Every structure is written in structure tokens, then in C-alpha cells.
């Protein structure tokens, strides 16, 4: 593996475009990140090191993925700790003001960084009733300089309104499931209205997303892969994306997906694929899993 200094000097790697967030510091985040969900801990360090070598400068993990320590090992081994954007997330079972503060310290220790660039409430977990006070804890961590950007994940408009009304502060990012057959237009519209950048997880969805007629037609027209078309649909519409792959060539193709432009008609045709029942993940309104190790293991996430 190339070490950090060599990576930093390598002008041949592909670079992600950036997005400026509407947070307190107007932070600049690489728009294409590397996702680590369901990458086993024993594979994570290698995968992250390869992603960094290829040119990724944004790594996404979570306490509930149980691979933060291996992400930290990759950052340390490559000399890239503190030099690339790192996102992690708070588990549901750690929600609550005091619990969130303790859980954050554990995540930061595992990641081996002084400052976490973005820290998300992983799910609203509204049934427990702690997401508003948890948001207050994230704001305190920001004010103390421990995190740069406090943000949320899987929040619906009603949850976003809850934290905005309670704290007077709007999350800069909402990481949600978005792909052609489940594009959440209502949630995206709410985010745009409030200056919140949507970050798409599961950005490629499933087979019917990349096999759909508008995607395949656009791929042929631009000489790219259907997966690259879907990722470019996201980035042209202003979303951050965190595609995941353990295969180097796919990692490279995902990062290179910003190297062409779809037409307005192509974008509209992909937008029209939305199915309100096309989600592949859980419904944030009803999701009540704890995200403990045992819970994640039983559900096959780790």
C-alpha cells in the first residue's frame, strides 16, 4: 500500500467533486465517499487502504457497523488520519444526552482521530424519544471542537422539524436511502427547502435500478456503465453518495462517475422511476432495533 505522503503527492488518482455544507463552518465535503456497511472487520482495513490509494478522501462508517477500529487502523497505516473526511454514526442503543457523549468518545478512540468530521444520529429511533436530546449532545460536541459537522441519518421531515424546532439549529446533512426506485421526493424537497444536503446510502439500490430502461439507455449514450449513470444522477442532483465495494475496479469506476454529465431529459427519466414502496432498507417511522452487536448479528448486518 502507498503511505500517506505518497498518496498526497499522487496526481494520477481520480478526485471527487466537493460540496459546501450549510453548517456553522461552511465545511467542504467530498461528494463521493467510500461506504463500509457490511464490510467485515477482517476486510475493512484493506478495503479502506485501497480506497484511499485510489483517491477517495471521504470514508463513511458507523458504530453499528462494528468496523470503526479497522477504519482507524487504515487511517493510521496510511498516514491519512486527520487528512481525509471521516463520518461515523451513533447507535440507537446509545441515544440520550449523556450516553451519546460516552459513545462518541469510544468512536473517536477507535477511529484514532482528534476530530470527527461528521457525526450522525444513525436513526431517529423515535419510539425511544431521545433524538432531540441526542441532537443537543451533538451540538455540544461541535461547540467543544470534537466534531466538525453534527448531522442526522434516516430522518423524515417530522424528525427534522423536531430537532430544528427544539434547538433552533438545522442539520447540515441527512443521510437517507435514495436510489432510482426509491428517491424520497418529499424528503428531498424538505431538505432542499431547509438547506440540508441529502447523502444517499444504498445509492445503487438493487438490480432493477441499474437495469431499468432509462439507466441502460443513458449508459449506452455516454459510453459508461449503468452504475456510473445512477451515481452521476445523484451527484448532478446535488447529493453526496457513499457507494460500497470491496473490488478495486468498481471502487475506481464509482469514483470516476462524475466525469460526464447526464442531460436534463435523462435525469427526469430516472426521477420518474420512483416507487414509494421501492425501499430496500427499513422505514424510519417504525425502525426500533437497538443496533447492539447481538441485534446486528442476528439481522445479518455483521
Secondary structure, DSSP 8 states (H G I E B T S, - for coil): ---HHHHHH-TTS----EEE-SSTT--EEESB-EE-TT--HHHHHHHHHHHHHHT--EEE--GGGT-HHHHHHHHHHHT-TTTSEEEEEE-GGG-SHHHHHHHHHHHHHHHT-SSEEEEEES---TTTT-HHHHHHHHHHHHHTTSEEEEEEES--HHHHHHHHHHHS---SEEEEE-BTTB--HHHHHHHHHTT-EEEEESTT-SHHHHTSHHHHHHHHHHTS-HHHHHHHHHHHTT-EE----S-HHHHHHHHGGGSS---HHHHHHHHTT--TT--SS--TTT------HHHHHHTT--
